[in-house]
Amino acid sequence: MATTRRKPNPGQFKPGQSGNPTGRPKGSKHKATLAAQALLDGEAEGLTRKCIKMGLNGDPVALRLCLERLVPPRKDGPISIKLPAMKTAGDAVKVSGAIIGAVARGDLTPSEGEALARMVETHRRTLELEEIERRLTALEQSRGEQ
């Protein structure tokens, strides 16, 4: 089966080159956005008061908007859980088992357990690499003595 070669399109852009290198600068705003902001600037206080009033009267959308501004989104907090020490890569099995047990008991949420398990895996690889490096150094030293 014969393959046909396609000629490069002379109108195509070269890799890494924009079609309009002198285009709009990063961070600049569209004219419609600037116009909307100019209109809202003088009405911000009145709109805010109206939204609060609607929220107080039970409007669920307005209530949600007000609460989202008052209460920041929940971020991760510290967790308190006792885990076995992890001194060698082989200890990761015990630590992972402890994490799974904590999730099963409800001491950790599944997402907290998953995040901890990723940390354990990263630490396991670090310990494994340190052990390989130590063995290699010992092997090189024994070869040098011979």
Backbone torsions as a table, in degrees:
resi	resn	phi	psi	omega
1	MET	NA	123.5	-176.5
2	ALA	-80.8	141.6	176.2
3	THR	-105.1	144.0	178.7
4	THR	-106.2	138.9	177.8
5	ARG	-90.9	135.0	177.1
6	ARG	-91.8	135.5	176.8
7	LYS	-76.5	141.0	177.9
8	PRO	-64.1	140.3	179.0
9	ASN	-75.3	120.9	-177.7
10	PRO	-65.7	-15.4	179.5
11	GLY	-87.8	-6.5	-178.4
12	GLN	-72.6	151.3	177.5
13	PHE	-77.7	149.7	174.4
14	LYS	-75.5	148.8	179.9
15	PRO	-55.2	132.7	177.9
16	GLY	81.4	3.2	-179.0
17	GLN	-113.5	128.2	-179.8
18	SER	-76.9	154.9	175.4
19	GLY	-70.8	-23.1	179.3
20	ASN	-139.3	82.5	-175.9
21	PRO	-63.5	-19.5	178.6
22	THR	-103.8	29.6	-178.6
23	GLY	-68.7	-167.9	-177.4
24	ARG	-60.1	133.1	179.3
25	PRO	-67.2	151.4	177.9
26	LYS	-60.7	138.7	177.0
27	GLY	87.9	-12.1	178.4
28	SER	-74.4	152.3	-174.7
29	LYS	-104.8	149.9	178.1
30	HIS	-66.5	151.6	-178.8
31	LYS	-59.5	-38.3	-179.8
32	ALA	-65.2	-38.7	178.2
33	THR	-64.7	-44.3	178.9
34	LEU	-62.6	-40.3	179.4
35	ALA	-65.1	-43.4	179.4
36	ALA	-63.4	-41.5	178.9
37	GLN	-63.9	-38.9	179.7
38	ALA	-64.4	-39.3	178.5
39	LEU	-68.0	-39.4	-176.8
40	LEU	-77.0	-26.0	-176.3
41	ASP	-53.4	-44.1	-178.2
42	GLY	-77.4	-15.1	-175.1
43	GLU	-110.0	3.2	-174.4
44	ALA	-56.2	-46.0	-177.7
45	GLU	-65.0	-45.3	-180.0
46	GLY	-63.8	-41.9	178.4
47	LEU	-64.6	-39.4	179.3
48	THR	-64.4	-44.6	178.4
49	ARG	-61.5	-42.2	179.7
50	LYS	-63.3	-43.1	179.4
51	CYS	-62.8	-42.7	178.2
52	ILE	-63.5	-43.1	180.0
53	LYS	-62.4	-43.8	179.3
54	MET	-64.2	-39.5	177.9
55	GLY	-63.5	-42.5	178.3
56	LEU	-65.7	-27.2	178.1
57	ASN	-85.4	3.7	173.7
58	GLY	99.9	3.8	177.5
59	ASP	-66.2	114.4	-173.4
60	PRO	-63.6	-36.5	-179.6
61	VAL	-68.3	-45.5	179.2
62	ALA	-65.4	-39.6	178.4
63	LEU	-61.1	-44.3	179.5
64	ARG	-63.3	-43.1	178.4
65	LEU	-58.7	-45.0	-179.5
66	CYS	-64.4	-45.5	-178.4
67	LEU	-66.0	-36.2	178.4
68	GLU	-63.2	-28.4	179.3
69	ARG	-82.9	-28.6	-177.5
70	LEU	-83.4	-39.6	-175.8
71	VAL	-111.3	115.6	-179.0
72	PRO	-66.6	155.6	177.9
73	PRO	-59.9	144.7	-177.9
74	ARG	-70.4	131.8	178.0
75	LYS	-109.1	166.1	177.9
76	ASP	-58.9	139.2	176.3
77	GLY	-115.1	170.0	179.0
78	PRO	-67.7	148.0	176.2
79	ILE	-116.6	150.6	-179.4
80	SER	-120.2	109.5	-179.5
81	ILE	-149.2	139.4	179.7
82	LYS	-88.5	121.8	178.5
83	LEU	-120.6	148.1	176.2
84	PRO	-63.5	153.8	178.0
85	ALA	-66.1	146.8	-179.7
86	MET	-121.8	92.3	-177.3
87	LYS	-100.3	-23.9	177.2
88	THR	-130.8	164.6	179.6
89	ALA	-60.7	-31.3	179.8
90	GLY	-66.9	-22.9	179.2
91	ASP	-70.4	-12.0	-178.3
92	ALA	-60.8	-30.2	-179.7
93	VAL	-63.9	-44.7	179.4
94	LYS	-65.1	-42.4	-178.2
95	VAL	-66.3	-43.7	178.3
96	SER	-61.2	-40.6	177.7
97	GLY	-62.1	-39.3	178.5
98	ALA	-65.7	-38.3	179.2
99	ILE	-66.0	-46.1	179.2
100	ILE	-61.1	-40.7	177.7
101	GLY	-62.5	-40.4	179.8
102	ALA	-66.3	-37.7	177.1
103	VAL	-67.0	-42.4	-179.3
104	ALA	-63.6	-36.1	179.0
105	ARG	-78.3	-15.4	-177.4
106	GLY	91.1	8.8	177.3
107	ASP	-72.8	-26.6	177.2
108	LEU	-127.8	149.1	172.7
109	THR	-78.5	157.9	177.7
110	PRO	-56.2	-37.8	180.0
111	SER	-69.2	-35.9	175.8
112	GLU	-65.6	-41.4	178.1
113	GLY	-62.5	-41.5	179.5
114	GLU	-63.5	-43.1	179.4
115	ALA	-63.8	-42.3	177.7
116	LEU	-64.4	-40.7	179.9
117	ALA	-62.2	-37.6	177.0
118	ARG	-65.1	-38.6	178.4
119	MET	-65.5	-40.5	178.8
120	VAL	-62.8	-42.8	179.5
121	GLU	-62.8	-41.8	177.9
122	THR	-63.2	-43.0	179.8
123	HIS	-67.1	-37.7	177.9
124	ARG	-60.4	-45.4	179.7
125	ARG	-63.6	-37.2	177.9
126	THR	-63.4	-45.7	178.5
127	LEU	-63.8	-39.9	178.9
128	GLU	-62.6	-44.3	179.3
129	LEU	-64.5	-39.7	178.6
130	GLU	-63.5	-40.3	179.1
131	GLU	-66.2	-41.0	177.7
132	ILE	-63.2	-42.6	179.5
133	GLU	-62.7	-42.2	179.0
134	ARG	-63.0	-43.8	179.6
135	ARG	-64.6	-41.7	-179.9
136	LEU	-63.7	-42.4	178.4
137	THR	-61.7	-43.6	178.8
138	ALA	-63.9	-39.8	-179.8
139	LEU	-66.1	-42.8	179.2
140	GLU	-64.9	-37.7	179.6
141	GLN	-68.0	-40.3	179.4
142	SER	-68.1	-33.2	177.0
143	ARG	-69.1	-37.3	-179.7
144	GLY	-67.7	-30.4	-179.2
145	GLU	-76.2	-24.4	-177.4
146	GLN	-81.6	NA	NA
